[in-house]
């Protein structure tokens, strides 16, 4: 390990005061630092000197870092700043207070399927946000997923983690990524968005079962299994895994890229549909009607009168006995019913308690209460209710105050719990650097849309206004429009030519050039489907920085 302690105590760019080392990788060392301008702690990843000497690697690192800095999502570790000079290359990132998913899984083993669903949705949202902007992670694994104390998941090192692993591989060191690598990557092909979804599928499999789907004595053996082997069904390893969640996981990690999920949004849609299925009350199974038995009827005239009288008396006796036994059965059933619902409680000497009122309380806090957990057996019914916070108990059965007998199995209580819709105040980001503003708004759960405007009173790159205004409440996932100062005069950039590129590659090129992606129109043409055939601004012309560019995408020849 080279000595990078020379950075500790230094102040980079008259702003970042370097503290202790908090992590190391193949190409860089991560330090905790204090941003003296904004008075906050950050993480700074400084490239090792031997890696910075490689101009090609250094250029790739910088372009990846600049692209990732454009991402703004609550489930992605934010990149605040990128600095490169002749002496040092570094990235300033959000400092996350938490542990990795790898550490959490090592402590817990196989996770409950509801936890897996909670984490997978957040990771899929992060991937969807990045993929829509042309950025592929290329190294999704539990080590690159951070978990906060409140259960929020953040994916880190988009596009950069894979560079770290290239350095490890070149040094002949084993890497953890081989267990999560997509088959096309194992074959040496270029990864795309679907490669990230395969890796996420492997992570979901491991969370559900507590073990990786493919193991081997060497990296090569594991890589071959990714390409050719079939995983053991998760249900065989953990019987309580829902069939639909198993199907989603296996589709995500399908070796055939064309049978895999084709986008993170497609995966998210299936996860959300599965959640809605869980919220629906189970319908009783309808038993098929049995064909009525055909009873042969013979005429009384076929019998002589004596036999008829004997049969008639026998039938009366049978009817009498059946009536007697039926009455006795009814009495027994009535007694059992009264014993279970009234007499048993009256004559039982067992301990009895009055049922407390759970309505209005947080379901998770009730579960975490050891005393309550020892007394009650809760059954939860989730109810869609946008007027209460997620997890709030809306109703209970039996009602509060009812005297209940304590049993070894626990007192059965059904709780109706709100799915909720979280509303959050828009934070005040006026006069903040737009990168800091994006981070605060993203952490609050909002999508950020940035527009530029000239200003003689607000410093360049600082926020002039937001819409909605600070203090207004919005539901999670809503868009906040941020107007950023471009200084007294508008800055211009050169419009790149993106015609002929794929949609994802075009979006990435636009954002690298300092422009924004506005959307796409799709139309038939003789060009291959998914190819850019038009752009709203002519190539090589000067356009305002952050201008929204709209693309025309081919859907292929008309059938």
Secondary structure by P-SEA (a helix, b strand, c coil): cccccccccccccccbbbcccccccccbbbbbbbcccccbbbbbbbccccccccaaaaaaaaaaaaaaaacccccccccccccccccbbbbbbbbcccccaaaaaaacccccaaaaaaaaaaaaaaaaaaaaaccccccccccccccccccbbbbcccccaaaaaaaaaaacccccccccccccccccccccaaaaaaaaaaaaaaaaccccccccccaaaaaaaaccccccccccccccccaaaaaaaaaaaccccccccccaaaaaaaaaaaaaaaaccccccccccccccbbbbbbcccccaaaaaaaaaaaaaaaaaaaaaaaaaaaaaaaaaaaaccccccccccccccccccccccaaaaaacaaaaaccbbbbbbbbccccccccccccccccccbbbbccccbbbbbbbbcbbbbbcccccccccaaaaaaaaaaabbbbbbbbbbbccccccccccccccccccccccbbbbbbbbcccbbbbbbbbbcccccaaaaaaaaaaacccccbbbbbbcccccccccccccccccccccccbbbbbbbccccc
